[in-house]
Amino acid sequence: MQIRIGFDIKYWCGQPTPTLFKLLVEPTRQKDLITPEHVDGGDGLLLEEYRDSFGNRCQRGLSPAGMTHIRLDAVLDDDGSHDEQNLSARETPVFDLPPDVLRFVQPSRYCESDLLSNFAWSQFGSAPPGWERVQAIVDFTHRQIAFGYQYADVFRTATGALNQRVGVCRDYAHLAVALCRAMNIPARYCNGYMGDIGVPADPAPMDFNAWFEVYLDGKWYTFDARHNRPRIGRIVICRGLDAADCAMIQTFGPHTLNAFKVVTEQVSCGAPVALVA
């Protein structure tokens, strides 16, 4: 299948402001792009691409004083399969984890796994290790948090989500990640596109989504504590320890967000693709 992805974002800066962007699909999906993936910032924003320590494709530029308007419109080929499942996947002892995976069992700014250690072991210590234990954590997180855009809080951490019991997709991911790490299971935060493909359409405006991945049996597997079901058409933009590593736009100075639109939808073969308005 073909999936259209893109965004239309406007933000205002009072003065020229250094800005970092994480808005490009992950490196392994570049080969699937059918149309060019280009962030159009007009003449006032020149972007330079680089990779961060997690391998994410990032860009940097100097946002001019006044309004900046960035857009992207692309089509990507997808195999149409659901998130992979492996119910027999086992946990890897910490001692045997590859060096590059070790950081994903450590606490981070939004995922205070050290603070949640006693709680996690009391809740999930008796669950069979491996996939079943991770799914128990996902089920718990799914029940624990009530979703609502009005509950968005950029400062809420995993412990905050656990105690306040409200949040948005990033809060579900943070809590599940923190609980997995507290159980010595490597987990990493993901951000990207996920449209309403194969499920009833959500009437709410489209947005970027957050989920997480867990390292079991030598492989990373996708889990989604908010939706708690395998989905079709999930497209990763960036990965990290938590949302602090995956900010879509980070300005080194004040800015005001004026418009925000995200598009991710299945495209009928042969149908024309309109540019983001």
N, C-alpha and C positions, 0 to 999 in steps of 0.2 A: 504494500500500500504506500501511498504518498501522503506525507503530512506537511502541511504548511505551518511554519513557525515565524514568529516575528514580534515586534513591539513598536510602540510609538510613545516616546517619553519626552516631556518638557520639564526643565528645571531652571531656576533663576539663581544667579550668583551676583553679589554686589561688587565683586572685583575679580580679576583673573585668578582662577583657583585650580591648583593641581588636582587631578581627578584620576582615579583608577576605575576600570570597568571589568566586570566578569559577565559577559553577555554572549560569548561564543560557545558553540557546542563542543563537547569534549573531543580530544584529538582522535580517538578511535572512530568517531562518527563523521569525520570530515569526508571520508570516502563515500559516504551515503548522500552527500549533498547533491541535488540535481540542479539547483540554481545557485549562483554565487551567494556566499554569506558575507555581507558587507554592512558594517555599521556606518550609516550616513549621518554625519554631524554637521553637514553644511561646510561652508568655507571657514567658519570660525573655530573649528575643532579638528586638529590634526592628531591622529591616533597612531601609536607605536605598539606593536604586539610583542609580548614576552610570555614566558612560562613562570609560574610561581613554584614553590617548593613541593606542591602537591601535583604538579604537572598540568594544572589548569591553564587554559589559553586566556591570557589577560591582555588588556590594553591600557595605555596611559596617555594622558593628554592634558592640555591646559584649557579648562573651560573659560570662555571669555566672560567679561562682565556683561550682565544682562541675561536674556533668555537663550538657552541652548536647547535645540530640538534634535534628538537622536532617533533614528528609525532603522529597522531591519526587516526585510521580507525575503524569505527563502523557502525552498521546498526540499524535503529530505525523504529518502527512501527508507522504509521500515519493513521488517519481515512480518509484522502483524501478530507476533507471538506474545503471549502473556509473560509476566515476570517468571523467571525460572524458579522451580521449586525442587527441593531434594530433602524429603522428610527423613532420610537416614543420615544426613550430614552430621558429622561429629565435631565436637569442640577440639581445638588444638591446645595442648598444654602451653602455658606462657613460655616455659623454657625452650620449647621447640618452634616458637613463632619466628618468622623471618624478621631480620632487623628493621625493614621498612614498615612492618606491621605493628611493631611494639608501641609506637606512639599512640596508636588507637585503642590502647587499654589504659591510657593515662587520663587523669582529670583535665578539663579545659574550662575556659571562662564560663560557658553556658551549660556545661555538662559536669557537674560536681560529683563525679562517681565516688570520690573518697567520702563525702558527706552522706551518700546514700548507701554505703556498703552494708551496714548492719541491717537497714531496711530491706535491701535487695536480697540478702541471704536468708532473711526470715521469711520472705515472700516466695522466693523461687529456688531456694536451696534444695528442696525435695523434688523439684521437677526433673525429669530425665534430662541429662546434659545433651547439648546439641540442638538440633532444629526445634525439638519440642519445647525446650527451655526458652529459646528465643521467641517462639510463638506465644508462650505463656506471658512473656514480658509485653509483647505487642498487644495481646488481648487485654491485659491489665491497663496499659496506657490508653487504648482505644476507649475503654469504659471510664477511665478516670477523668478524662478531659472533655468538656463540652466545647464544641467548635463554634466560633463566631468572630467575624471580622472586627466587631466592636471590642473584642477582647485583646486585640493586638497590643503588645507592649515590648518595645525593643530591648528593655532591660530585664525582662522575665527570664529566669534560668530554669533548669530542670527541676530544682527543688521548689521554685515558685510555682511551676506548672503542677507539680504533685500536690502542693498545699492549696493553691487557689482553685484548681480543678476546672480552669477555663483556658482557652488559648486558640492559636491558629496553627497551621500545619508545622511551622518551625518548632512550636512548643511540644507537639507530639513527638517529633523527631528527637529533640533534645532530651526529653524524659526517657524515651526508649534507649537512646544511645548511652545515657548515663547509667541506666540500670544494667545494660549489657556489660559495659566496662566494669561496673562494680562486681559483676560475676566473672571477671577475667575473660570476657568474650570481646575481641576487637570489634569496634563499630565506628563507622565514619558517617558524617553528615553529607547529604547530597541536596543539590538544588537544580531545578531545570524545568522543562516543559512536560505537562501531562494533560492532554485534552480529554474531553468526554467521549472517548472512543470505546464502543462496546458496552457502554453503561448509559442510563438515562441522563439527558442533558441537565446540567446544573444551571438554574436561572441566574445565579450570581455572575458578575463580570469575571472573565477569565483572568487568571493570575499565574505567576510562577509558582511552582510547588516545591515543597521540601519533603524528603523521605530519608531513609538511611540504608546502609549496607553493612552486613555482618560477615566476618571471616570465619568460615567453617570448612573443615576438610581441605584446606589449601586453596580456597576459592571465595570470592566475594559474592554474596547473594543479596538481592533487594528485598527490603521489608518496608511496609508503609503503615504506621500505627494510626494514622488518621482514617484512611479508607479501609484498611485491614482486609484487602482482597487483592489477588493478582490483577494487574492492569495491562492494557495494551498501549503502545505508543509512548512509553516513558523515555524522555530524551534528557540525558545529564548535561548540564552546563558546567558545574563545578562540584568539587568535593573538598572536605576539610575536617578538622576536629569538631567544628560547630559553625554556627552562622557567622561568627566573626571572620572566618576564613572565606566566606562565600558571599560577601556583600556585592550586590549587583553593580551598585555605583557608590563609590566612596570618595567624598570630596574632602580636601584638607583645608577646610574653611566653611563658613555657613552657606547653605543653599536652601531653596524652597522648591518643593515638588509641585508642579502646576498641572501636569497631565500624565496619565499612566494607563496604557492599554497594552494588553498581551494577546497574541493570537496563537493558538495551536489547535489545528483541526484537520480532519482527514479530507483529502482532495480527491474528487472523482477523476478517474483517468480521462485525460483529454479536455478537462474543464479548464478554462482560463483562470489564471491566478491574478487577482487584483492587488495592487500595491496597498500597503497600510496607509490609511487616509491621514 
